[in-house]
Structure formats: structure tokens, C-alpha cells
Amino acid sequence: MKIRKLVAVVLSAVMLLSFAGCGTGSADKKAVQSNEPAKTQDKASSVKEESISLTYWTLNTRQNAVDEIAKSFNESQNGIKVTVAYYDTDGIKEACKVAASSNTLPNMWFNWGGSLGGFFVENGLTYDLTDYAKEHNWDSIFNAGALNLCKLHGQLAGYPTSYNVLDVYYRKDIFEKYNIKVPTTFEEFEAVCATLKENGIIPISTAGLYGWHVMRFVELLFEHYCGAELHDKLNNFEESWDNENVVKALAKYQEFCQKGYFPDGFITANPNDTHMAVFSGKAAMDIQGQWYDGTIIQNDQDMNLYGSFAFPSGGTNRLSAFVEMTQFNKNNTAEELEACIKFMDYYHSEEIVEQYAEYYNLPLPKIGSKAPAEYVNVPIMIETSAKNGTFTITDQAFPTEIADALFNVQAAIANNEMTPEEGAKAIQKAVESYHAK
């Protein structure tokens, strides 16, 4: 949290001076200084490949694939060179915001939708792709749902790279061993957790460092106790978070903590490691997205041991969903933007995806795209999301300041430092403070 506060102070100071521009990772290029997005060249004007050097920041969980993809792309081009830097999930969030404050953003970077990607749009740092998308018929290439989630603050803010829905992954063999059926009601889900705990199995693998993984479970409790309509109003700040339904959800989370339904010391554990307990058989469930099929394959697990189900929150049992995208520096020249998108098209081409399938969140958000046959849970999850509906995952629905307040509440309740009532008030106070700025 100290790091977040320090970054926030730096950003506040910089914002007062306004964001005058930002580095593109290729300082010798002439940048576009106008407030209007640079127009890309038409087909008659070719990209000057012989002098284009690009920087790209992405997640380190994909490094094994991206290293090779960037290498083969560079070798196939006449002068375009892409240099990649890697960060973990929270590292890239911090690195990009610090770079925003020091005018050193790369030419392109991995990001999420919602408030995470919206920050860079609000501060005039991203290339508006609205005109480019029209000129290149993106409506006929990408799924409408993914494109819509990339539209932030009136502009198309990124190139969609994945559309993700979350489900409860579980170990089929553990359920079978203890004669456990997939729960269809919240009460049945509680009974499943009790049975697992009684038999020495951790019911839910989760980790509280950074807050977002625990949030995946807490937001499902909000969905259950508040219902879909109120949950959406809360996320849109149309209703106060200081209400009895939020308190009930936080009280149930506290109860799960006290009953030991999460791993010991989970609140300080790294969320990138939650799969270890499930793969070893120490834990039975983990709330994950369709990328988890790829994680199972990468770790040489038997896919037959893993299934998924929609959390039985009630109503239609909506799934949490979010988009991932690549954002482009507003200061890119037209030539640099063309080269960036050329790299993205290559990265997400059918041939490359097939070669490195386990490093993508499949299916891609492209019309007609399908997941590999071995991704047995993905088609079910996509079909379920279409049937049940979705809500935007909380840390994309919330601005960072409010998400941080929720994360603090989660940790404090788990550590018996805050009551559910105090937690609801703390979230609402963060909402009011944010809107008062």
C-alpha cells in the first residue's frame, strides 16, 4: 500500500501540471503533438519499416511464448524491431502508472478494461482507435462484446486480445472421493465447503496479496446477497455501499475466514500461486477464468481431473467478466501505430496462436474463433456466460482508489481488525471521497 500511496502522490502532482505528452520508447521519432489522434497512412503509403523500433510491455506469465513470437516477428520484418519487457500482474499496473507520470510509456502495453485501462484514456495517454477501427472494418473481425468493453470515455482505447469469464474450477476426483455433487444453490455450496474442510481439504484456494484474487470470491457474495440489479447499481455508484446487503456479504466472507475455508495465511499469499494447492490436491476449488485450462496444460496436469461450474449466487448465476487489450501510446506516429498493430495481428494470427495456444486466453475475441479441443471447460464457460449473463469484474468496474478500499476491507476483516458493518462504511466513504475530488 505504501507503493500505491507514493505513486498516487506522484500522479496527483503530475496531473496538476497536466499530461503534456509521453515517451514512445523510440525517442528519435517525431511524435504527434496534436490533441487529435494521428491518422494512419492509406494503403498507397507504406510503413517505413527500415527505421521503426517499438517497445512492448506485457505479463511475465506469457514470456516463454512472447520471447519467441517477438523474435520470429522481428526476423520476418524489414526493419521493424519489437523489444519486450515483462512484469507480473500488479507490477505492470504500477510500472505503467509510474511511466505515465514520467512520460516514459512504451509504444504499446498490455492492460485491462474498465477503470484500469480508463485511467490512461482519462489522462490523454492512449491512441484513439475509433477511426482506425472503422477504416479497417474491426466490426467484422472482433466480437462486439469485446470491442464494447474496449470503449472507454468515448473512444476505442485498445486492441482486444481476450474476453474473459470466470467460473469455479474444481477437482473432480476430490468431489467424487467424498461423494460431493456440484452445488446448484448457495446453501449447497456452503455444505460442499463444510464437507471438504471436515476431510482435511482446503475448500477454496485464494490469496490476498494485492487484493484482486480474494475479490473474485467476495464479489460473488455481493452478487448473492444484493442480487443482480442492486449489485449493478452499487458498481455504478447509484446506491450506497453502506447497506445491509453488503454487510451480509461481508459477514459471510468473515464467516468463511473463521471456518478456515481458505488456506492458512492466505491474506498475504501471492495470487499467482493459488493453482499450486489445487494441482497438489490440497485444495479443491479456485475461482479462475478460461485461461485456467491453459494453466492446467502448462503444468502437465490431467485435464480429466478438472471441471468448472457457475457460482450458485442465485437468479441467473451471472459470471464475472472482463476484457484484456493492448493500448497504444498517443504519441505514436502513424508509422509506429501501423507497425504496432502489425505486431498485434501477427501475435494473434491463427498460425502463431495454434503454436503457443496455452499462453492465450482462448478463444480469441474474434468472430468465429474457437478454443483448442483440449480446452474442455472453455466452451462450457462461454456458453454459460451467454445464457446466465455477466457483470463487470469489480477491479475494472471500480476506480483504483475504491478498489484499494475494498482490498483493505477484505484484509482487515480476515485479520479481525474490522467488522462487516465498518467495512461497508469504509467502501462507501471511499466512493464519496473519490467523487468529491
Secondary structure, DSSP 4 states (H G I P E B T S, - for coil): -HHHHHHHHHHHHHHHH-------S-TTSPPP-SSSPPPPP-TTS---GGG-EEEEEEEGGGHHHHHHHHHHHHHHSSS-EEEEEEE-HHHHHHHHHHHHHTT---SEEEEESHHHHHHHHHTT-B---HHHHHHTTGGGTB-HHHHHHTEETTEE--EEEEEEEEEEEEEHHHHHHTTPPPPSSHHHHHHHHHHHHHTT-EEE----TTSHHHHHHHHHHHHHHHHHHHHHHHHTTSS-S-SHHHHHHHHHHHHHHHTT-S-TTGGGS-GGGHHHHHHTTSEEEEEEETHHHHHHHHTT--GGGEEEE----STT-PEEEEEEEEEEBTT--HHHHHHHHHHHHHHTSHHHHHHTGGGS-SSPSBTT----TT--SHHHHHHHHHHH-EEE-HHHHS-HHHHHHHHHHHHHHHTTSS-HHHHHHHHHHHHHHHHH-
